[in-house]
């Protein structure tokens, strides 16, 4: 079936175009808001041409088609429905309300805010990381003679661009996310905490450390500044607000940061570094391997709960302080092992539709986009999902054993090879291969119930 026919069939299975309020798409899913969900033939949609899976979430019916494909099908559906139904402001508002109600828990809100602070920076992480990757590869190939050249220094300058002002960028985004009317205040606070001038100041007989606590300290002080700002606006007369509120907010926030919050942030940051150092990056091979296996094996369930967002600050902090994150390659093995598990399913299943779903999901899977494989293959079958987790544990152990690190975040799968630090791209690819083989092996051993229909 061509995309137009797939879209026409989808509309019919949803109860006709009169039953559809709105349609939109993300990277992999066609998201539909319906008037009457009882009219939707969900089971038939799951079996329909091109569909990799169906998810019902917060009043939406989401049909997974995979990257690229979903854009074309959504466009065809929108043509059938007409622009007014596609845009549908009432439907959009209703969907947003339902999503907010479902996700309006303190824990999820905290994770969402953390994610929103870093999501706008991901393109910069990727761009600078790829530039650093070029420098890393050139350094390995040409040796120390290259590292002192003007070209290497310029490339290094570009590659370190986002990391050199990371505290400022995080400060601005955090201030926006915490509701400040002065988001640039967050950038100023981030700049102060990372200023080289701090090294010339002594408190309690000890010189202050520029950047102590990294982005954790920045987030803490920006959170405090937002509370101070809001408190000031309740008491300061409007005519004095422009002068008094910024002055009070900045002064109190900086003083509290230097005396209290930066030491707290430093303790948290140092503790994270210590945990990583004593576990994943430990010189004790057994401890390192076990930590890598646990981290890799549990990452897929973590992604499904949304808790993986809490790891983004840890990655960024490790990159800022150490130069690379050893966590990312370990966690990336979860998606790699899913590829291996899917290949095992593809080899054993006799179901024509499942074969097609698996084939369509493999290419995005190799590139680090795991949704089509999670919802279309491994999770619905059950045991292959467990097989993927076990395979990821095996791959994670290998990554931890060889201390493989990434100089930036934002990509996964095979493209992550370009961001591997210290010339360990070859070792990383060994870890990738082990993850593929592990997912395949464990899924083959566990087996699965091949769907008859």
Buried (B, 14 or more C-beta within 10 A) or exposed (E): EEBBEBBBBBBBBBBEBEBBBBBBBBEBBBBBBBEEBEBBEBEBBBBBEBBBBBEEEBBBBBBBBBBEBBBBBBBBBBEBBEEEBBEBEEBBEBBEEBBEEEEEEEEBEEBBBBBBBBBEBBEBBBBBBBBBBBBBBBBBEEEEEBEEEEEBEEBBEBBBBBBEBBBBBBBBBBBBBBEBEBBBBBBBBBBBBBBEEBEEEEEEEEEBEBBBBBBBBBBBBBBBBBBBBBBBBEEBEEEEEEEBBBEBBBEBBBEBBBEEBBBBBBBBBBEBBEBBBBBBBBEEEEBBBBBBBBBBBBBBEBBEEBBBBBBBBBBBBBBBBBBBBBBBBBBBBBBBBBBBBBBBBBEBBEBEBBBBBBEBBBBBBBBBBBBBBBBBBBBBBEBBBBBBBBBBBBBBBBBBBBBBBBBBBBBBBBBBBBBBBBEBBEBBBBBBBBBBBBBBBBBBEBEBEEEEE
